């Protein structure tokens, strides 16, 4: 844990006498109150929201969510962003339309179970 502060060091920086609460925070057993959360976030160079919701620190793109598992083009990222802004009804309609397009234009394979068999 090179460069990582000890529980006692963090505790002292945010105003606790002992490191027990910091240990509980790190273990997911407790959530800091608003004042402690703000001090912890400042100590870590994050916003309180980023500390509370770690996924907010990641790039909010499909590539960010999947890591290096797939190569996602800018067009695909833009589609995902647009999709996330849609209402639930609009998302459902778009998914249904996408299935129809895949059935009509794609070959059936492991990545496209909706496509036509033997289409290339």
N, C-alpha and C positions, 0 to 999 in steps of 0.2 A: 504494500500500500504506500508506495513512494509518493511523497508530497501530500498525502491525505491527512487531514487533521484528526487527532484523536477525539474521542467522545468528550474528554475533559477539556481539551482546547476549545472545542465548539461550545461546550457548556459555558465556559468562562467568557467567550466572546458574545454570547447572547444573554448573559445574566443569571446563569444557574451556578450553584456552588459545586454540584457533582455532575458527572456525565450520565447518570442513569436515564434521564428523560431523553437525552440525545440517542442513547442506545435503543430506547423504545421507538423513537422516531425512525431511526435507520432500519429497525426490524419491522416496521409497519404496524406496530402495536399501539401507537398513539399518533395523534395529529397535533402539531403545534397550534397554539392559540394565535390569533391575528398578529399580536405584537411580536411574538417569538418567530412567527413565520416570516414577517418582514425583515427581522434581523438575520435570520438564516439565509433568506434569499439574497440579501445584500452581501453577506459574507461569501456566498457562492457565485456572486455576479449574475444572478438570475432575477426574474420578476417573481413575486409570490405565486402567481398563476403557474409559471413554469415549474416551480418547485412542487406545487400541489399536484399538477398534472404533467408528469414528465414527458408524455408523448408530444406536448406542445413544443418541446425543444427540437423535435425532429422536423425535418423539412416535410411539409404537408403535401406530398406528392405520392403517387403510386410507387415510384421508385424509392422514396423515403420509407414507405411502409413495408416494402418487400425486400429492402436491402439491395444486394447485388444479384438477387435471384433472376431478375428480368431487366431487359433494356427497354426503357419507356421513352418514347419520343415526346417532343414538346407538344405535338398534336394530341397525343394520348393523355398527357398531363392536363391540357386545356379541357378535354372532354370530361375528365374526372372532376375538375373544378366546377364546370358547368353543371354536371350531374348533381354534385353536392349542394348546389344552390336551388335545385328544383324542389317543388312540393312532393309529398309522398305519391300523390296521384300522377303527377307528371313523370316521376321516376318509374312507376309501374307501367305507364304507357310506353315509355322509351324502352324498357326492358322487353316488352312484348314485341315492339317493332324490331328491335335488334334480333330477337329470336327468328322472326319472319325473314329478315335479311340473311341471316346465317343459313336458314333452311333453303332459301332460293339461290344463294350465291356461293356457298361454301361447301367444301368436301367434308364428309363425315369422318372424323378422327377423334383421337383422345382429347384434343383441345377444342373441338367443335362437335359435340354430340348431336347437334340439331341439323347438321348439313346432310346433303344427299350422298348416298353411298356411291363411290366410284367417280365423283366429280373432281376434276382438277383444273 
